[in-house]
């Protein structure tokens, strides 16, 4: 869970859901400094959430495997589901509490 506890790491993983990226591409997409992106990618690599392959002088980062893809897609679906409940009157628990 530590690897997912920082918003910038989650944002990087979100970018990588769209496909492999270089550090330069991630910097542009996220508006982060090179050192910050590289640091977060190191943490994600250490936790086996991303891989890095050399392409000449660049490293191209991608999600580690389909398990990571599934984890992220489920998290996004869950967040979207929770957000929709809030916009449509909140959760059933809060509706029950309000009716008492």
N, C-alpha and C positions, 0 to 999 in steps of 0.2 A: 504494500500500500504506500510505502514511502515514495516510491517512484512516481506515483500519481498524485502526490500531495501538493505539488506546485503547479499553479495555473499555467505557467509557461511550458512546462513539460507536457501537459495535457493539450495545449495549443499546438505544440510540435507534432504530437501524435495525430492530432486532427488533420494537420496538413499532410502527413504521411499517409493518411487514409486515401487521399487523392492519387497517391503514387509516390515513387522515389523522388527525393529532392537533395540538392547539394546544400551546404551550409549557406552559400550566397543566396540561393532561392528562399530558404527558410528565413534568412535575415530580412529579405525584401517583403515576404508575405506577412511577417509578424512584427516588423519594425523594431527588431532587437539587435543589439550589438553582436559582433562575431564571437567575442569571448563568452558572452552569455549563452548563445546558441550552442557553441562547442561544449561548454560545461554541462548544459542540460542533456545534450546528446550523449556525453560520456556516462552520465548517471543512467540514462535509458539503456545504453549498451550493457552496462554492468548488471542491470536487472533483466537482461535478455528480452527487452521490448522492441529494440531496433537493431538492425544490422548495418554494417558499413562495408562498401566495396569500393576499391580504387578504380577510378576512371582517369587514367593519366595522372595528373597532379591533384585531381579533386577526389573527394570521397563522396559517394552517393549513398544516402541513408534511406532505408526502407523499414517497414514494420517487420518484426522478426518472423512471424508466421501467421497462419490463418487463425490461430487461437487469439492472438492479439487483436486481429481485425474484428473477430466476433465479440471480444470483450468491449472494444470501443463502440461498435455498432449498438450493442445492448445498452451500454451506458448512455449513449445519445438517445436511444429510443426511450429509455427510462426517464431521462431528463425532459424529453419532449412530452411524455405522458403526464408527468408531474406538472409541467408548465401548463398544459391544456386543462388539467383539473382546476388549477388556480384561476385560470381565466374564465372558467365556466362554473363559478360558484364555490370553488374550494373542494376539499376532500369530503368524502361522505362522513368522516368522523366529525369534522367541524360543523357540517350541516346537522348531524344528530345532536351535537351539543347545543346548537343554537335553538333547536326545536324544544329543548327541555325547559 
